[in-house]
Amino acid sequence: MARRSDTPVFTQHQKVAAAHDLPGVPAGTTGKVLLVNGFSWVRYRVRFDNGAERGMLSADDLTTAAAAAEQVRASEAEARRAEREAARAEVRAKALAAEAARAASGDEGSAA
Protein backbone atom coordinates (compact mmCIF):
# COMPACT_ATOMS: atom_id res chain seq x y z
CA MET A 1 0.00 0.00 0.00
CA ALA A 2 1.27 3.49 -0.83
CA ARG A 3 2.44 5.74 1.94
CA ARG A 4 0.04 8.55 2.76
CA SER A 5 1.36 12.08 2.39
CA ASP A 6 0.47 12.89 5.99
CA THR A 7 2.65 10.10 7.42
CA PRO A 8 5.98 11.43 8.71
CA VAL A 9 8.93 9.97 6.82
CA PHE A 10 11.62 11.36 9.10
CA THR A 11 11.70 11.62 12.88
CA GLN A 12 12.88 14.39 15.14
CA HIS A 13 16.70 14.38 15.63
CA GLN A 14 17.20 12.12 12.60
CA LYS A 15 20.22 12.80 10.37
CA VAL A 16 19.09 13.82 6.89
CA ALA A 17 20.57 15.40 3.77
CA ALA A 18 19.25 17.85 1.20
CA ALA A 19 17.90 15.89 -1.76
CA HIS A 20 18.39 18.85 -4.11
CA ASP A 21 19.72 22.40 -3.93
CA LEU A 22 17.81 24.53 -1.45
CA PRO A 23 18.31 28.26 -0.79
CA GLY A 24 21.67 28.43 1.00
CA VAL A 25 22.00 24.64 1.13
CA PRO A 26 23.71 22.65 -1.65
CA ALA A 27 22.35 19.20 -2.48
CA GLY A 28 23.85 16.48 -0.29
CA THR A 29 24.50 18.75 2.72
CA THR A 30 23.73 16.81 5.87
CA GLY A 31 21.72 18.12 8.78
CA LYS A 32 19.47 17.20 11.67
CA VAL A 33 15.67 17.34 11.88
CA LEU A 34 14.72 19.82 14.59
CA LEU A 35 10.94 19.73 14.25
CA VAL A 36 8.28 17.61 12.57
CA ASN A 37 4.83 19.16 12.32
CA GLY A 38 1.63 19.17 10.29
CA PHE A 39 -1.46 17.04 9.88
CA SER A 40 -2.37 17.04 6.21
CA TRP A 41 1.08 18.19 5.03
CA VAL A 42 3.99 17.01 7.16
CA ARG A 43 6.86 19.47 7.06
CA TYR A 44 10.27 19.54 8.66
CA ARG A 45 12.59 22.13 10.14
CA VAL A 46 16.23 21.15 9.63
CA ARG A 47 19.53 22.63 10.81
CA PHE A 48 22.14 21.82 8.19
CA ASP A 49 25.85 21.33 8.86
CA ASN A 50 26.73 24.47 6.89
CA GLY A 51 24.89 26.55 9.52
CA ALA A 52 21.72 27.14 7.52
CA GLU A 53 18.38 26.37 9.12
CA ARG A 54 15.39 25.78 6.88
CA GLY A 55 11.75 25.18 7.69
CA MET A 56 8.72 24.23 5.61
CA LEU A 57 10.62 21.35 3.98
CA SER A 58 8.66 18.39 2.70
CA ALA A 59 9.92 14.82 2.59
CA ASP A 60 10.66 15.36 -1.12
CA ASP A 61 13.28 17.98 -0.16
CA LEU A 62 15.16 15.56 2.12
CA THR A 63 16.77 12.16 1.99
CA THR A 64 18.49 10.04 4.61
CA ALA A 65 22.13 10.82 5.30
CA ALA A 66 23.06 7.23 4.45
CA ALA A 67 21.33 7.43 1.05
CA ALA A 68 23.10 10.72 0.29
CA ALA A 69 26.47 9.21 1.24
CA GLU A 70 25.79 6.20 -0.98
CA GLN A 71 24.87 8.50 -3.86
CA VAL A 72 28.16 10.40 -3.41
CA ARG A 73 30.12 7.12 -3.33
CA ALA A 74 28.36 5.94 -6.49
CA SER A 75 29.09 9.18 -8.36
CA GLU A 76 32.74 9.09 -7.27
CA ALA A 77 33.02 5.47 -8.44
CA GLU A 78 31.48 6.43 -11.78
CA ALA A 79 33.97 9.30 -12.13
CA ARG A 80 36.89 6.94 -11.40
CA ARG A 81 35.54 4.45 -13.94
CA ALA A 82 35.26 7.20 -16.57
CA GLU A 83 38.85 8.32 -15.85
CA ARG A 84 40.13 4.76 -16.25
CA GLU A 85 38.22 4.35 -19.51
CA ALA A 86 39.60 7.65 -20.84
CA ALA A 87 43.15 6.58 -19.93
CA ARG A 88 42.63 3.23 -21.70
CA ALA A 89 41.29 5.00 -24.79
CA GLU A 90 44.34 7.30 -24.81
CA VAL A 91 46.72 4.32 -24.58
CA ARG A 92 44.84 2.56 -27.40
CA ALA A 93 45.00 5.68 -29.58
CA LYS A 94 48.76 6.02 -29.02
CA ALA A 95 49.30 2.34 -29.82
CA LEU A 96 47.29 2.63 -33.04
CA ALA A 97 49.21 5.76 -34.04
CA ALA A 98 52.54 4.01 -33.38
CA GLU A 99 51.40 0.98 -35.38
CA ALA A 100 50.33 3.21 -38.26
CA ALA A 101 53.71 5.00 -38.16
CA ARG A 102 55.55 1.66 -38.22
CA ALA A 103 53.41 0.43 -41.08
CA ALA A 104 54.00 3.68 -43.02
CA SER A 105 57.78 3.48 -42.49
CA GLY A 106 57.73 -0.20 -43.50
CA ASP A 107 55.87 0.64 -46.74
CA GLU A 108 58.48 3.26 -47.64
CA GLY A 109 61.31 0.75 -47.20
CA SER A 110 59.68 -1.87 -49.46
CA ALA A 111 58.87 0.67 -52.19
CA ALA A 112 62.57 1.60 -52.67
NORQUIWO-V26483 format. One record per residue. N is the residue number from 1. PHI is phi in degrees with one decimal (none if undefined). Layout:
[[N;PHI] [N;PHI]]
//
This chain:
[[1;none] [2;-70.0] [3;-73.6] [4;-74.8] [5;-70.2] [6;-95.1] [7;-91.4] [8;-62.1] [9;-90.5] [10;-112.2] [11;-110.1] [12;-61.2] [13;75.4] [14;-75.6] [15;-78.2] [16;-133.3] [17;-140.7] [18;-70.3] [19;-75.9] [20;-150.1] [21;-62.3] [22;-118.2] [23;-56.7] [24;79.9] [25;-136.3] [26;-68.4] [27;-57.9] [28;91.2] [29;-67.8] [30;-85.0] [31;-165.8] [32;-131.1] [33;-70.9] [34;-92.4] [35;-149.1] [36;-120.2] [37;-148.6] [38;116.4] [39;-105.5] [40;-90.1] [41;-133.9] [42;-78.4] [43;-129.5] [44;-127.7] [45;-112.6] [46;-129.3] [47;-100.5] [48;-89.7] [49;-66.7] [50;-84.7] [51;97.5] [52;-77.4] [53;-125.6] [54;-125.6] [55;-115.4] [56;58.4] [57;-95.8] [58;-91.2] [59;-63.3] [60;-68.3] [61;-82.2] [62;-123.8] [63;-143.0] [64;-71.6] [65;-62.5] [66;-65.6] [67;-66.1] [68;-65.8] [69;-64.6] [70;-65.9] [71;-64.9] [72;-65.1] [73;-60.1] [74;-65.3] [75;-69.3] [76;-66.2] [77;-64.6] [78;-64.3] [79;-65.1] [80;-63.0] [81;-63.4] [82;-65.4] [83;-63.4] [84;-62.5] [85;-64.5] [86;-65.0] [87;-64.4] [88;-63.1] [89;-63.2] [90;-64.9] [91;-63.2] [92;-62.1] [93;-63.7] [94;-64.9] [95;-65.0] [96;-65.5] [97;-65.5] [98;-65.8] [99;-63.4] [100;-64.7] [101;-66.4] [102;-64.5] [103;-64.8] [104;-65.9] [105;-70.4] [106;-69.5] [107;-67.4] [108;-65.3] [109;-67.1] [110;-80.0] [111;-76.4] [112;-80.0]]
//
